[in-house]
Amino acid sequence: MVDYLITRLFEIEHKRDAINALISMSSSLIPVLKDIIENEKYKTNILVYLIEIIGKIMGRDGKDALLKCLINTKNRRVKEAVLKALNNKSVIVEKSYIKDINKLIYKEMKNISFLISCLVNIEEDGNENDFKEVVINAIIDDINQAKLRVVGMVNLFLKEKVDCKNILIKDNLDNIKACGIKLGKIEAFNNLPYKIILGRIDKDFKNNKKDIKESLSQIITSDFEMTTKWLRACGLKLAYLVDKDYFLKDFEKATTDPASVVRETAYKVLYKGDK
C-alpha cells in the first residue's frame, strides 16, 4: 500500500491525495519513510514529499528521523525540506544532536548580519551556550554569504523563531531592516565577549606592533574597501567598551561611512552608548 501511494506522488493530479493518505497512516509509517529517506531510494522531489509527510506526522520518531537526515544528507534540497518540516513544529533539539548540528551550522553560516541577529535570541544558559560560541566564532571569522537552510538550523535552537521567508539572502546585506532586525534593537554587541575579539584583532596586528587602541582605530577608520562593514561596526562597539573618550573623533568620522550599519553603530555609541 505504501509503495503504491508513493508511486502516486509522481502523478501531479494524484500527488496531494497520496500525501494525505500517507499522513493518515500516522506513526506506523515513520519507520518505512525513515528507511527511504536515509537511503535516498527515490528521486529528490519524492524525498521532499516524504519529508513533508514525516513533518506532518512528527512525534518523537519522526523528529529523530528528520534530525538524523539533516545531519547525514548531502542533498541540499533534502536538507532544506527537513528544515522546513522541523520549523513548522515546535521542535526541541536534544543534547545528543547539538554537537552535530553545530558542525553543520558552522560549515554553512555565511552572512554576518544574520549571525548577529541570531545572537539576539540566544540565551546565556543551557545547551545554547555552545551554539552561541559557534555563532560568535563565525562572526569573528567573517565568512561570506548565508544559506537559507542555516536559518532553519538556527531556528532549532531559538525560542523565538525567525521567519525564513523574511530573511533576504544576499552578498551584501546592508539593509538588515529587511530581515525585521534594526541595529538599535540588537543587544548582541553588548554581550559579545569582546576580549576574545580584541585578542583576535590584536593578533592580526602583531606584525605592525600596534596596541589594541591603534588596531581598533585603524579598523574603524580604514578604507571601506579594505574591511567589511561588520568588522568596522563591531570595532566601533568594542572601541566604546575599551575607551569611549579616546575614540570620539573616530566615532564622528564613522558617521559618514558608506555602510548604513556602520553609520548607525557610530550614532549609537556617540549618543546612546550601551543603552
FITOR-775511 format. One record per residue: x, y, z of N, C-alpha, C in turn. Coordinates in steps of 0.2 Angstrom, whole numbers. Each point is the difference from the previous one (the first is absolute). Layout:
# FITOR-775511
X  Y  Z  X  Y  Z  X  Y  Z
...
This chain:
# FITOR-775511
4  -6  0  -4  6  0  4  6  0
5  0  4  5  6  1  3  1  -7
3  -5  -3  4  0  -6  -5  3  -6
-6  -2  0  -5  2  -5  -1  8  1
-1  2  6  -2  7  2  6  4  -2
6  -2  1  6  3  -2  1  1  -7
-2  -5  -4  0  1  -7  -5  5  -3
-5  1  4  -5  5  -2  2  7  1
6  1  4  3  6  1  3  3  -6
1  -5  -5  3  2  -7  -5  3  -4
-6  -1  2  -6  3  -5  -3  6  3
1  6  -3  -2  6  2  -7  0  3
-5  -3  -4  -7  1  2  -1  -5  6
4  -4  2  -2  -5  5  5  2  6
5  4  -1  5  1  5  -3  2  7
-4  5  1  -3  2  6  -4  -5  3
-4  -4  -3  -4  -5  3  5  -5  2
5  -2  -3  5  -5  2  3  2  7
2  7  0  3  3  6  -5  -1  6
-6  2  -1  -5  0  5  -1  -7  3
0  -5  -5  -1  -7  2  6  -3  4
6  2  -2  6  -2  4  0  3  7
-2  6  0  -1  4  7  -5  -4  4
-5  -2  -3  -5  -4  4  2  -6  3
6  -3  -2  2  -6  2  4  1  7
1  6  1  3  2  7  7  -3  1
1  0  7  7  -2  2  2  -7  -2
-4  -4  -2  2  -7  -3  4  1  -6
-1  5  -4  4  1  -6  7  3  1
1  3  6  7  3  1  6  -5  -2
0  -6  3  6  -4  -1  1  -2  -8
-5  0  -4  0  -1  -7  3  6  -3
-3  5  1  3  7  -3  7  1  2
1  -1  7  7  1  2  5  -4  -4
-1  -6  -1  4  -4  -4  1  3  -7
-5  2  -3  0  3  -7  4  6  0
-1  5  4  4  6  0  7  -1  2
1  -5  4  7  -1  2  4  -3  -5
-3  -4  -4  4  -3  -6  -2  3  -7
-4  5  1  -1  4  -6  -2  -4  -6
-5  -4  1  -3  -5  -5  -3  3  -6
-2  6  1  -4  3  -5  3  7  -3
-2  3  -5  2  6  -2  -1  5  5
4  6  -1  -1  5  5  -7  3  2
-4  1  -6  -6  3  1  -5  -5  4
1  -6  -1  -4  -5  4  2  0  7
7  0  1  2  1  7  -2  6  4
-1  5  -4  -3  7  3  -7  -1  3
-4  -4  -5  -7  -1  2  0  -5  7
4  -5  0  0  -4  5  3  3  7
4  5  -1  2  4  6  -5  4  2
-4  3  -4  -6  4  2  -5  -4  4
-1  -7  -3  -4  -4  4  2  -2  7
6  -1  1  3  -2  6  -1  7  5
1  5  -3  -1  7  4  -7  0  2
-5  -2  -4  -7  1  2  -1  -5  6
2  -6  -1  -1  -5  5  4  1  7
7  2  -1  4  1  5  1  -5  5
-2  2  7  2  -4  5  7  -1  1
2  -3  5  7  -1  2  4  -4  -5
-3  -5  -3  3  -4  -5  1  4  -7
-5  4  -1  1  4  -6  5  6  1
0  3  5  5  5  2  7  -3  -1
1  -6  3  7  -3  0  2  -2  -7
-5  -2  -4  1  -2  -7  2  6  -4
-3  6  1  2  6  -3  6  3  2
2  0  6  6  2  3  6  -4  -3
-1  -6  0  6  -5  -2  1  2  -8
-6  1  -3  1  1  -8  3  7  -1
-1  5  5  3  6  -1  7  0  1
2  -4  5  7  -1  1  4  -4  -5
-3  -5  -3  3  -4  -4  0  1  -8
-6  3  -2  -1  1  -7  5  5  -3
2  -1  -6  4  5  -4  -4  3  -5
-6  -2  -1  -5  3  -5  -3  7  3
2  5  -3  -2  7  3  -8  1  0
-3  -3  -5  -8  1  -1  -3  -4  6
3  -6  1  -2  -4  6  1  3  6
6  3  1  1  4  6  -5  5  2
-1  4  -6  -5  6  1  -7  -3  1
-2  -5  -3  -6  -3  2  -1  -2  7
5  -3  3  0  -2  7  0  6  4
3  5  -1  0  6  4  -7  3  0
-3  0  -6  -7  3  -1  -4  -4  5
0  -7  -1  -4  -4  4  1  1  8
6  0  2  2  1  7  -3  7  2
1  5  -4  -2  7  2  -8  1  0
-3  -5  -3  -8  1  1  -2  -3  6
4  -2  4  -2  -3  7  4  3  5
-2  0  6  4  2  6  5  -6  2
6  0  -3  4  -5  1  6  1  5
0  -4  5  6  1  5  5  -5  -2
6  3  -1  6  -4  -2  4  -3  6
0  -7  0  3  -3  6  8  2  0
3  -1  5  7  1  1  4  -4  -5
-2  -6  -1  4  -5  -4  1  2  -7
-5  5  -2  1  2  -7  3  7  -1
1  3  6  3  7  -1  7  1  -3
4  -5  2  7  0  -2  0  0  -8
-4  -5  -3  0  -1  -7  -3  6  -4
-5  2  3  -4  6  -3  5  6  0
3  1  6  5  5  0  5  0  -5
3  -6  -2  4  -1  -5  -3  3  -7
-6  -2  -1  -3  2  -6  -1  7  -1
-2  3  6  -1  7  0  6  4  -1
6  -2  3  6  3  -1  3  0  -7
-2  -6  -3  2  -1  -7  -4  4  -5
-6  1  2  -5  3  -5  0  8  1
1  2  6  -1  7  2  4  5  -5
-3  5  -3  4  4  -4  -1  7  0
-6  2  3  -1  7  0  0  4  7
4  5  1  1  3  7  -6  3  2
-4  3  -4  -6  3  3  -5  -5  3
-1  -5  -3  -4  -6  3  3  -3  6
7  0  0  3  -3  6  -1  4  6
0  7  -1  -1  4  6  -7  0  2
-5  0  -5  -7  -1  2  -1  -6  4
3  -5  -1  0  -7  3  1  2  8
5  3  1  3  2  7  -6  3  4
-4  4  -3  -5  3  3  -5  -4  4
-1  -6  -3  -5  -5  3  3  -5  4
7  -1  1  3  -5  3  1  1  7
-2  -4  5  0  1  7  7  -2  2
2  2  6  6  -1  3  1  -7  4
-6  -4  0  1  -6  4  -2  -6  -4
2  -6  3  -2  -6  -3  4  -2  -6
-3  -4  -4  4  -2  -6  2  5  -5
-4  6  0  1  5  -5  7  3  1
3  -1  5  7  3  1  4  -2  -5
1  -6  -2  4  -3  -5  -1  3  -6
-7  1  -2  -2  3  -6  2  7  -1
-1  4  6  2  7  0  8  0  -2
4  -4  3  7  0  -2  1  -1  -7
-4  -4  -3  1  -2  -7  -2  7  -4
-5  3  2  -2  6  -4  5  5  1
2  1  6  5  6  1  7  -2  -4
2  -6  0  6  -2  -4  -1  2  -7
-6  -2  -3  -2  2  -7  0  7  -1
-2  4  4  0  7  0  7  3  -1
4  -3  5  7  2  0  4  -2  -7
-1  -6  -2  3  -2  -6  -3  3  -6
-6  3  0  -2  4  -5  -1  -4  -7
-4  -5  0  -1  -5  -6  -5  4  -4
0  -2  -6  -3  4  -5  -8  0  0
-3  -4  -5  -7  1  -2  -4  -6  4
-6  2  2  -5  -4  4  -3  -5  -4
-3  -5  2  -4  -5  -3  -7  0  4
-5  -1  -4  -7  0  3  0  -6  5
3  -5  -1  -1  -6  5  3  1  6
5  5  1  3  2  6  -6  3  5
-4  4  -3  -6  3  4  -4  -6  3
-1  -5  -3  -4  -6  2  4  -3  6
7  -1  -1  4  -3  5  0  4  6
1  6  -1  0  5  6  -7  0  4
-5  -1  -4  -7  0  3  -1  -6  5
4  -5  -1  0  -6  4  2  2  8
4  5  0  3  2  7  -4  6  3
-4  4  -4  -2  6  2  -7  0  3
-2  3  5  -6  0  3  -5  4  -4
2  5  -3  -4  4  -5  2  -1  -7
-4  -3  -4  2  -2  -6  1  6  -5
5  -1  -5  1  5  -5  -4  -3  -6
-4  5  -3  -3  -2  -6  4  0  -6
2  -6  -3  4  -1  -5  -2  4  -6
-6  1  -1  -3  4  -6  2  7  0
1  3  6  2  7  1  7  1  0
4  -5  0  8  1  0  2  0  -7
3  6  -2  2  1  -7  8  -2  0
1  -5  -4  7  -3  -1  3  3  -6
5  5  2  4  3  -5  7  1  2
4  1  -5  7  1  1  2  6  5
-4  5  -1  1  6  4  -7  2  3
0  -1  6  -7  1  4  1  6  4
1  6  -3  0  6  4  -7  1  3
-6  -1  -4  -6  1  3  -3  -5  4
3  -1  6  -2  -5  5  -7  1  2
-3  6  -1  -7  2  2  -4  -5  -4
2  -2  -6  -4  -5  -4  -1  -7  3
5  -1  5  -1  -6  4  -4  1  6
-3  6  1  -4  1  6  4  1  6
6  2  -2  5  1  6  3  8  -1
0  3  5  2  7  0  6  0  5
5  4  -2  7  0  4  -2  2  7
-4  5  1  -2  3  7  -3  -6  4
-3  -5  -3  -3  -5  5  5  -6  1
6  0  -3  5  -5  0  4  1  7
-1  -5  4  4  0  7  6  -4  -1
1  -3  -6  6  -5  0  6  3  1
1  7  -3  6  3  1  2  1  7
-5  1  4  1  1  7  3  -6  4
-2  -6  -3  1  -6  3  6  -4  -3
3  2  -5  5  -3  -3  6  0  5
4  -6  0  6  0  4  5  4  -3
0  6  1  4  4  -4  8  -1  1
1  -2  5  7  -2  2  3  -5  -5
-4  -5  -2  1  -5  -5  2  3  -7
-5  5  -2  1  3  -6  6  5  0
1  3  6  6  5  0  6  -4  0
0  -6  3  6  -5  -1  1  -2  -7
-5  -1  -4  0  -2  -7  3  6  -4
-3  6  2  3  6  -4  7  2  2
2  -1  6  6  1  2  5  -5  -3
-2  -6  -1  5  -5  -3  1  2  -7
-6  3  -4  1  1  -7  5  6  -1
0  4  5  4  6  -1  7  0  4
2  -6  2  6  -1  4  6  2  -4
0  -2  -7  6  1  -4  1  8  -1
-5  4  1  1  7  0  1  3  7
0  -4  5  2  2  7  -5  6  2
-6  -1  -2  -5  5  2  -4  -3  7
-2  5  4  -3  -2  6  -8  -1  -2
-4  -2  5  -7  -1  -1  -3  7  -3
1  5  3  -3  7  -2  2  1  -7
6  0  -2  2  1  -7  -3  -4  -5
0  -7  2  -3  -5  -4  -8  2  -1
-3  1  5  -8  2  -1  0  6  -4
4  5  1  -1  7  -3  1  -1  -8
5  -5  -1  1  -1  -7  -5  -4  -4
-3  -4  4  -6  -4  -3  -6  5  -1
-2  4  5  -5  5  0  0  4  -6
6  3  -1  1  5  -5  3  -2  -6
1  -7  -1  3  -2  -6  -4  1  -6
3  0  -6  -4  0  -6  -5  -5  -1
-6  2  -2  -6  -5  1  1  -6  -5
5  0  -5  1  -5  -4  5  -5  3
3  2  6  5  -4  3  -2  -5  5
-6  2  3  -3  -4  6  -7  -1  -2
-3  -5  4  -8  0  -1  -3  4  4
-6  2  -2  -4  5  4  -1  -3  8
-1  -7  0  -1  -2  7  6  0  4
6  -1  -3  6  1  4  0  7  3
-1  5  -5  0  7  2  -5  2  6
-6  -3  -1  -6  1  5  2  -3  7
3  -6  -1  2  -4  6  6  4  4
4  3  -4  6  4  2  -3  6  4
-5  3  -3  -3  6  4  -2  -2  7
-4  -5  0  -3  -2  6  6  -2  5
5  -4  -2  5  -2  4  4  6  2
1  5  -4  4  6  2  -4  4  5
-7  0  0  -4  3  5  2  -3  7
0  -7  0  1  -4  6  7  1  3
5  1  -5  7  1  2  1  7  3
-1  5  -3  1  7  2  -4  4  -5
-6  2  2  -4  4  -4  2  7  -1
4  3  5  2  7  -1  6  0  -5
4  -5  0  6  0  -5  -2  -1  -7
-6  -3  -1  -2  -1  -7  -5  5  -3
-2  5  4  -5  5  -2  1  2  -8
6  2  -2  1  3  -7  -2  -6  -5
2  -6  2  -1  -6  -4  -7  -1  -1
-4  0  6  -7  0  0  -3  5  -5
2  6  0  -3  5  -4  2  -1  -7
6  -2  -2  1  -2  -7  -4  -5  -2
-1  -5  4  -4  -6  -2  -7  2  -2
-3  5  2  -7  2  -1  0  2  -8
5  0  -4  0  1  -7  2  -6  -4
0  -6  4  2  -6  -4  -5  -2  -5
2  -3  -6  -4  -2  -5  -6  -5  2
2  -4  5  -5  -5  2  -4  2  6
-7  -1  -1  -5  3  5  1  -3  7
2  -7  0  1  -3  6  6  3  4
5  3  -3  5  3  3  -2  7  3
-3  3  -5  -3  7  2  -4  0  6
-5  -5  0  -5  -1  6  4  -2  6
5  -4  0  4  -2  5  3  6  3
3  4  -4  4  6  2  -5  5  4
-6  1  -3  -5  4  4  -2  -3  6
0  -6  0  -2  -4  7  5  1  5
6  -1  -2  5  1  6  2  7  1
-1  5  -5  1  7  2  -6  3  5
-6  -2  -2  -5  3  4  -4  -4  5
1  -7  -1  -4  -4  5  4  -5  4
6  -1  -3  4  -4  4  -2  -7  0
-1  -3  5  -2  -7  1  -7  -1  1
-4  6  0  -7  -1  1  -4  -2  -6
